[in-house]
């Protein structure tokens, strides 16, 4: 859209409609008296070296000097390793184990409740802790 607004390139369109516009845009771009070319040259004169091309070229040069070269065999090996791991994961059973449930009556409103074994252990530990904090029960008279 910015290129179109500056009148140095084509407009934009959805990718599904690109085939309708591609040939006319290329035809326009290749014309020697193209408006886009004239406007781009004028913009270039006004901007001088502020177009960022030199800066990007230097950055790419640094990247290429320090980048690890692409190794096709290493990439194939990594892909095979990932595929193997994926197959192992797919083979693992996906069933969840059901923990036994216990039914009990709520002490305040008497309704029946169910809880998993984990919840039961947590509740019992909390009850034990509260009982220990309260001290021993007084002896009956």
C-alpha positions in Angstrom: 0.0 0.0 0.0 2.9 2.4 0.8 4.4 1.9 -2.6 1.1 2.7 -4.2 0.6 5.7 -2.0 4.0 7.0 -3.0 3.2 6.2 -6.6 6.4 4.1 -7.0 4.8 0.7 -7.3 1.6 -1.3 -7.7 -1.2 -1.4 -5.2 -2.0 -4.4 -3.0 -4.5 -7.2 -3.4 -5.5 -10.4 -1.7 -3.4 -13.4 -2.7 -6.4 -15.1 -4.1 -6.8 -12.3 -6.7 -3.1 -11.8 -7.4 -3.3 -13.6 -10.8 -5.7 -10.9 -12.0 -3.2 -8.2 -11.3 0.3 -9.7 -11.7 0.6 -9.5 -15.6 -0.7 -5.9 -15.8 1.6 -4.8 -12.9 4.7 -6.4 -14.5 3.7 -4.9 -17.9 3.5 -1.5 -16.4 6.8 -1.9 -14.5 8.6 -2.8 -17.7 7.5 0.2 -19.8 10.4 2.6 -20.3 8.2 5.7 -19.6 6.7 4.0 -16.5 5.4 6.5 -13.9 6.6 4.3 -11.1 10.2 4.5 -12.4 10.1 8.3 -12.8 8.7 8.8 -9.3 11.2 6.3 -7.7 14.1 8.1 -9.4 12.8 11.5 -8.1 12.4 10.1 -4.6 15.9 8.6 -4.7 17.4 12.0 -5.6 15.5 13.6 -2.7 16.5 10.9 -0.2 20.1 10.5 -1.2 21.5 7.5 0.6 18.8 7.4 3.2 17.0 4.5 1.4 18.6 1.9 3.7 20.0 -0.2 1.0 23.6 0.3 2.0 22.8 -0.3 5.7 21.0 -3.5 4.8 23.9 -4.6 2.6 26.4 -4.2 5.4 24.1 -6.1 7.8 23.8 -9.0 5.4 27.6 -9.0 4.9 28.0 -9.4 8.7 25.4 -12.2 8.8 27.0 -14.1 6.0 30.5 -13.8 7.6 29.3 -15.2 10.9 26.4 -17.6 9.9 26.8 -21.3 10.0 26.5 -22.7 6.5 23.4 -24.8 5.8 24.2 -28.5 5.8 21.6 -30.6 3.9 22.7 -33.9 5.5 22.4 -32.4 9.0 19.0 -31.0 8.2 17.9 -34.4 6.9 19.2 -36.1 10.0 17.4 -33.7 12.3 14.1 -34.2 10.3 14.5 -38.0 10.7 15.1 -37.6 14.4 12.0 -35.4 14.9 9.9 -37.8 12.9 11.1 -40.7 15.1 10.3 -38.7 18.2 6.9 -37.9 16.8 6.1 -41.6 16.2 7.2 -42.5 19.8 4.9 -39.8 21.2 2.0 -41.0 19.0 2.5 -44.6 20.2 2.1 -43.7 23.9 -1.4 -44.4 25.3 -3.5 -41.3 25.7 -5.8 -42.7 28.4 -5.9 -40.9 31.7 -6.0 -43.1 34.7 -9.0 -42.5 36.9 -8.2 -42.1 40.6 -10.6 -43.7 43.0 -13.4 -41.4 44.2 -14.6 -41.3 47.8 -18.1 -40.1 48.8 -18.6 -38.2 52.1 -21.1 -35.8 53.6 -20.2 -32.2 53.9 -20.0 -31.3 57.6 -22.0 -28.0 57.3 -24.8 -28.7 55.0 -24.8 -32.5 55.0 -24.9 -32.9 51.2 -23.1 -35.8 49.7 -19.8 -35.0 48.0 -17.3 -36.9 45.9 -13.6 -36.2 45.8 -10.6 -37.7 44.1 -7.9 -39.5 46.1 -5.6 -36.5 45.8 -8.3 -34.1 47.2 -9.0 -36.6 49.9 -5.4 -36.7 51.0 -5.1 -32.9 51.0 -8.3 -32.5 53.0 -7.2 -35.2 55.5 -3.8 -33.6 55.9 -5.4 -30.2 56.5 -7.8 -31.7 59.1 -4.9 -33.4 60.9 -2.9 -30.1 60.9 -5.9 -28.2 62.3 -6.5 -30.9 64.9 -2.8 -30.8 66.0 -2.9 -27.0 66.2 -6.0 -27.1 68.4 -4.2 -29.3 70.9 -5.4 -32.5 72.6 -9.0 -33.0 73.3 -9.9 -32.5 76.9 -10.5 -35.7 78.9 -14.2 -36.4 79.6 -15.1 -35.6 83.3 
